[in-house]
Amino acid sequence: MNRKLQVVLSVIMIVFMIKSNLAQVKLAQTGLKFLSVSADARASALGDAITSVEGNSSSMFYNPAGMARQSNSLDATFNMTQWIADINYMHASASFAPSGGLYGVFGVSIASVDYGEFYRTVRDGGEEGYLDLGTYSPKAMAIGLGYARALSDKFSIGGNLKYVYQDLGDGHAVAISTTTGGFEEKGFDINVLSFDFGILYKTGFKSLNFGMSLRNFSQEIEYIEESFQLPLTFKIGLSMNLFDLIDMNKEEHSFNFSIDAEHPRDYKEQIHIGGEYTYYNILSLRLGYTSPTDEQGLNAGVGLKHGLGGLNFGVDYAYLDFGVFENVHRFSINISY
């Protein structure tokens, strides 16, 4: 049997085996949900239909195999998300491809969350009924080490090992007795190691790509007496430059269409659809949509690229309609050499 055909059949078998196993898992609550928030402005504008799209160091937040063929030796991306309820997310990633990627691509990523300040109180027998103990600031972060490699001119793999940490604040007041009163202070923090894995396959038909990713795989963790798992997510996707199908100057125009099917642990299956029109590899206009969702609506965005003396600069913006909540804005800056 042709070696390429064997690879394709093996990938398809793995996909359906994993999908079959995950489909048996009932919907459940998960923790550390900040790991599910989209990191990159470009990906967000495409409705997160990014699993089969080749990218840069930001691919570690979606499908680490996507950075296996990065054309630059060094790549760094910085992302800021103005989330609902005055919550701010910061994501940063960097990747290095020594010897032109001969030994693969190595990467590091970090995600952090600023939840703001909250008031700390405890019940009290006084006139107000509570005692003010000041404020506290919960925080969460994830630090990852990634690696990706192109095993052939068509097949790439990638993985990402993450240290995930969440601290709900030190000094929380916990009642000792409901009769005599009094309280003691406790801290609530937790950490765990998680793993991401992905593949990307160039089918050989025009620019059609196939991708698969499994994210946030970890052991079950526990807060006090309640145990839960991370937001495990399985995605498969296809993408293609649709202008390959018509007589169009590919150096001037491209229109990349992508579609992902997602199976999250704690939500119904979703479909992600994205489209990106690029003019002369300088200006990109993007639209994306995800269904079903509770409040999330249409995604849109724009990107600009410019090269100067061996350095490449890119700026991306994404807008997300979030229904009854405030609209979400994302900004990304990319520098590569």
Secondary structure in CASP SS format (residue, H / E / C, confidence):
PFRMAT SS
TARGET T0000
AUTHOR 0000-0000-0000
METHOD secondary structure of the structure
MODEL  1
M C 1.00
N C 1.00
R H 1.00
K H 1.00
L H 1.00
Q H 1.00
V H 1.00
V H 1.00
L H 1.00
S H 1.00
V H 1.00
I H 1.00
M H 1.00
I H 1.00
V H 1.00
F H 1.00
M H 1.00
I H 1.00
K H 1.00
S H 1.00
N H 1.00
L H 1.00
A H 1.00
Q C 1.00
V C 1.00
K C 1.00
L C 1.00
A C 1.00
Q C 1.00
T E 1.00
G C 1.00
L C 1.00
K H 1.00
F H 1.00
L H 1.00
S H 1.00
V C 1.00
S C 1.00
A C 1.00
D C 1.00
A H 1.00
R H 1.00
A H 1.00
S H 1.00
A H 1.00
L C 1.00
G C 1.00
D C 1.00
A C 1.00
I C 1.00
T C 1.00
S C 1.00
V C 1.00
E C 1.00
G C 1.00
N C 1.00
S H 1.00
S H 1.00
S H 1.00
M H 1.00
F H 1.00
Y C 1.00
N C 1.00
P H 1.00
A H 1.00
G H 1.00
M H 1.00
A C 1.00
R C 1.00
Q C 1.00
S C 1.00
N C 1.00
S C 1.00
L E 1.00
D E 1.00
A E 1.00
T E 1.00
F E 1.00
N E 1.00
M E 1.00
T E 1.00
Q E 1.00
W C 1.00
I H 1.00
A H 1.00
D H 1.00
I C 1.00
N E 1.00
Y E 1.00
M E 1.00
H E 1.00
A E 1.00
S E 1.00
A E 1.00
S E 1.00
F E 1.00
A C 1.00
P H 1.00
S H 1.00
G H 1.00
G H 1.00
L C 1.00
Y C 1.00
G C 1.00
V E 1.00
F E 1.00
G E 1.00
V E 1.00
S E 1.00
I E 1.00
A E 1.00
S E 1.00
V E 1.00
D E 1.00
Y C 1.00
G C 1.00
E C 1.00
F E 1.00
Y E 1.00
R E 1.00
T E 1.00
V E 1.00
R E 1.00
D C 1.00
G C 1.00
G C 1.00
E C 1.00
E C 1.00
G C 1.00
Y E 1.00
L E 1.00
D E 1.00
L E 1.00
G E 1.00
T E 1.00
Y E 1.00
S C 1.00
P C 1.00
K E 1.00
A E 1.00
M E 1.00
A E 1.00
I E 1.00
G E 1.00
L E 1.00
G E 1.00
Y E 1.00
A E 1.00
R E 1.00
A E 1.00
L C 1.00
S C 1.00
D C 1.00
K C 1.00
F E 1.00
S E 1.00
I E 1.00
G E 1.00
G E 1.00
N E 1.00
L E 1.00
K E 1.00
Y E 1.00
V E 1.00
Y E 1.00
Q E 1.00
D E 1.00
L C 1.00
G C 1.00
D C 1.00
G C 1.00
H E 1.00
A E 1.00
V E 1.00
A E 1.00
I C 1.00
S C 1.00
T C 1.00
T C 1.00
T C 1.00
G C 1.00
G C 1.00
F E 1.00
E E 1.00
E E 1.00
K E 1.00
G C 1.00
F C 1.00
D E 1.00
I E 1.00
N E 1.00
V E 1.00
L E 1.00
S E 1.00
F E 1.00
D E 1.00
F E 1.00
G E 1.00
I E 1.00
L E 1.00
Y E 1.00
K E 1.00
T C 1.00
G C 1.00
F C 1.00
K C 1.00
S C 1.00
L C 1.00
N E 1.00
F E 1.00
G E 1.00
M E 1.00
S E 1.00
L E 1.00
R E 1.00
N E 1.00
F E 1.00
S E 1.00
Q C 1.00
E C 1.00
I E 1.00
E E 1.00
Y E 1.00
I C 1.00
E C 1.00
E E 1.00
S E 1.00
F E 1.00
Q E 1.00
L C 1.00
P C 1.00
L C 1.00
T E 1.00
F E 1.00
K E 1.00
I E 1.00
G E 1.00
L E 1.00
S E 1.00
M E 1.00
N E 1.00
L H 1.00
F H 1.00
D H 1.00
L H 1.00
I C 1.00
D C 1.00
M C 1.00
N C 1.00
K C 1.00
E C 1.00
E C 1.00
H E 1.00
S E 1.00
F E 1.00
N E 1.00
F E 1.00
S E 1.00
I E 1.00
D E 1.00
A E 1.00
E E 1.00
H E 1.00
P E 1.00
R C 1.00
D C 1.00
Y C 1.00
K C 1.00
E C 1.00
Q E 1.00
I E 1.00
H E 1.00
I E 1.00
G E 1.00
G E 1.00
E E 1.00
Y E 1.00
T E 1.00
Y E 1.00
Y C 1.00
N C 1.00
I C 1.00
L E 1.00
S E 1.00
L E 1.00
R E 1.00
L E 1.00
G E 1.00
Y E 1.00
T E 1.00
S E 1.00
P C 1.00
T C 1.00
D C 1.00
E C 1.00
Q C 1.00
G C 1.00
L C 1.00
N E 1.00
A E 1.00
G E 1.00
V E 1.00
G E 1.00
L E 1.00
K E 1.00
H E 1.00
G E 1.00
L E 1.00
G C 1.00
G C 1.00
L E 1.00
N E 1.00
F E 1.00
G E 1.00
V E 1.00
D E 1.00
Y E 1.00
A E 1.00
Y E 1.00
L E 1.00
D C 1.00
F C 1.00
G C 1.00
V C 1.00
F C 1.00
E C 1.00
N C 1.00
V E 1.00
H E 1.00
R E 1.00
F E 1.00
S E 1.00
I E 1.00
N E 1.00
I E 1.00
S E 1.00
Y C 1.00
END
